[in-house]
Amino acid sequence: MKRLAFALAFFALASGVHAQQRLSTLNLTCGQAQQVIRSRGAAVLSTGTYTYDRFVVDRSFCQFDEFLELAWVPTRDTPQCPIGYRCKTQSNWFDD
């Protein structure tokens, strides 16, 4: 009986878990996309069918060795919306 109860509970929990869809900048206006970043501080947003990135409001959402890069994304009402920033690391691969 305990096994049956455990199995039913397991399947009930497993079937209730659904993947959360990521917000897409293409479905938001520029102002809405900017507000998502301002209100959350940082968010991962889709920027196209197969593309996404993490955007932040300021450097406090980056790691200590990262710097900010201004991020422009396509939105429903503009092809280049200044959404916030991306955290970037300096690459020394091609430096002498």
Residue pairs with C-beta under 8 A, 6 or more apart in sequence:
22 44
22 45
22 46
22 52
23 36
23 43
23 45
23 46
24 45
24 46
24 47
25 33
25 45
25 46
25 47
25 73
25 74
25 75
25 81
25 83
26 46
26 47
26 48
26 74
26 75
26 76
27 76
28 36
28 75
28 76
29 75
29 76
29 77
30 75
30 77
30 78
30 81
30 83
32 75
33 45
33 73
33 75
33 81
33 83
34 81
34 82
34 83
34 84
36 43
36 45
37 43
37 55
37 56
37 57
37 83
37 84
38 57
38 84
41 56
41 57
41 58
41 60
41 61
42 54
42 55
42 56
42 57
42 61
43 54
43 55
44 52
44 53
44 54
44 55
45 52
45 53
45 55
45 73
45 83
46 52
47 53
47 73
47 74
48 74
53 71
53 73
53 86
54 86
54 87
55 71
55 73
55 83
55 84
55 85
55 86
56 62
56 68
56 84
56 85
56 86
56 87
57 84
57 85
58 68
58 85
59 66
59 67
59 68
59 85
59 87
61 87
62 68
62 87
63 87
63 89
65 89
65 90
66 87
66 88
66 89
67 87
67 88
67 89
67 90
68 85
68 86
68 87
68 88
69 85
69 86
69 87
69 88
70 82
70 85
71 82
71 83
71 84
71 85
71 86
72 80
72 81
72 82
72 83
73 80
73 81
73 83
74 80
74 81
75 81
75 83
